[in-house]
Amino acid sequence: MSLQFDLDQLIQSDVELSTSIEEHGVTLLHCSYTAPSIYLMGGWVCIWPTTYLVNENSCEQLQLIHAINIPVSPERKYFSSSGERFSFILIFPKLPDDWTVFHLHEHTADDIGFGFRNIQRNNSGIYRLTIR
């Protein structure tokens, strides 16, 4: 059974998911994104495979392993209106033990990808982010 199948099946239960995360040694980011009002129809969203978690102190990086419910570039998810809320999950390798604060950085061709700074490490390996 692959990591993708396990996580897809357990996505609704944090208790079961937490156990799976410990078994597989991954870091999970539950992300929520709202389509911006600057676009009449909300625009579009995707994730680039060049998305990383970055250690604040050492700049060490962990590369995205898998994305759930968000297309990987060049594919796109188009919104039907501005303000539409969209949720997705990003899966990364397990954080090294010495990481205490890290950042999410999506490196795109125009360098205007997703970013989220100063994520405090927790014991579960599951993080919830509201990306603006």
ROLUM-893525 format. One record per residue (C-alpha): residue number from 0; x, y, z. Coordinates in steps of 0.02 Angstrom, whole numbers. Last residue first. Layout:
N
PT|NUM|X|Y|Z
...
END
This chain:
132
PT|131|-193|1728|100
PT|130|-149|1554|162
PT|129|-238|1487|314
PT|128|-125|1350|382
PT|127|-162|1197|486
PT|126|-13|1088|537
PT|125|3|902|570
PT|124|172|832|625
PT|123|93|790|794
PT|122|226|855|913
PT|121|225|1036|856
PT|120|349|1145|762
PT|119|308|1330|754
PT|118|272|1394|578
PT|117|363|1560|558
PT|116|320|1605|379
PT|115|190|1552|252
PT|114|220|1567|67
PT|113|124|1521|-88
PT|112|196|1571|-255
PT|111|243|1743|-322
PT|110|419|1697|-380
PT|109|382|1724|-566
PT|108|441|1550|-617
PT|107|379|1478|-452
PT|106|464|1430|-288
PT|105|330|1386|-160
PT|104|396|1422|14
PT|103|327|1357|179
PT|102|429|1418|328
PT|101|506|1335|480
PT|100|527|1355|667
PT|99|589|1220|787
PT|98|690|1107|672
PT|97|823|1008|768
PT|96|728|841|760
PT|95|720|841|570
PT|94|545|871|503
PT|93|464|717|425
PT|92|460|723|236
PT|91|328|835|156
PT|90|143|814|116
PT|89|34|960|62
PT|88|-154|954|93
PT|87|-291|1054|8
PT|86|-437|1167|50
PT|85|-524|1296|-59
PT|84|-634|1443|-10
PT|83|-723|1546|-143
PT|82|-703|1732|-104
PT|81|-692|1777|-288
PT|80|-803|1670|-397
PT|79|-806|1508|-498
PT|78|-626|1464|-456
PT|77|-511|1379|-580
PT|76|-402|1232|-525
PT|75|-244|1228|-629
PT|74|-127|1101|-712
PT|73|48|1168|-752
PT|72|77|1151|-606
PT|71|17|1019|-482
PT|70|-170|1017|-452
PT|69|-237|1036|-276
PT|68|-343|906|-185
PT|67|-195|811|-111
PT|66|-14|860|-143
PT|65|136|743|-132
PT|64|319|739|-83
PT|63|357|926|-68
PT|62|542|958|-40
PT|61|624|979|130
PT|60|747|1122|140
PT|59|892|1173|253
PT|58|895|1363|277
PT|57|995|1332|439
PT|56|898|1439|562
PT|55|725|1460|486
PT|54|717|1283|418
PT|53|632|1287|248
PT|52|482|1182|197
PT|51|482|1172|9
PT|50|379|1189|-149
PT|49|464|1160|-316
PT|48|327|1038|-371
PT|47|222|1194|-402
PT|46|50|1203|-325
PT|45|-107|1259|-415
PT|44|-236|1398|-400
PT|43|-350|1497|-515
PT|42|-432|1666|-531
PT|41|-575|1715|-416
PT|40|-702|1750|-554
PT|39|-685|1938|-545
PT|38|-503|1930|-491
PT|37|-445|2059|-363
PT|36|-562|1977|-238
PT|35|-439|1838|-202
PT|34|-492|1655|-199
PT|33|-481|1596|-19
PT|32|-351|1467|31
PT|31|-352|1336|169
PT|30|-204|1222|195
PT|29|-186|1061|295
PT|28|3|1040|302
PT|27|64|863|339
PT|26|239|813|390
PT|25|293|634|356
PT|24|371|488|449
PT|23|267|347|377
PT|22|216|264|541
PT|21|205|428|639
PT|20|101|505|499
PT|19|-13|353|495
PT|18|-47|369|681
PT|17|-85|555|660
PT|16|-200|514|515
PT|15|-302|394|620
PT|14|-329|528|753
PT|13|-342|667|623
PT|12|-485|576|538
PT|11|-551|638|370
PT|10|-391|614|268
PT|9|-370|432|316
PT|8|-406|354|145
PT|7|-306|484|47
PT|6|-164|465|172
PT|5|-151|277|151
PT|4|-169|282|-38
PT|3|-33|414|-61
PT|2|87|324|57
PT|1|73|168|-50
PT|0|0|0|0
END
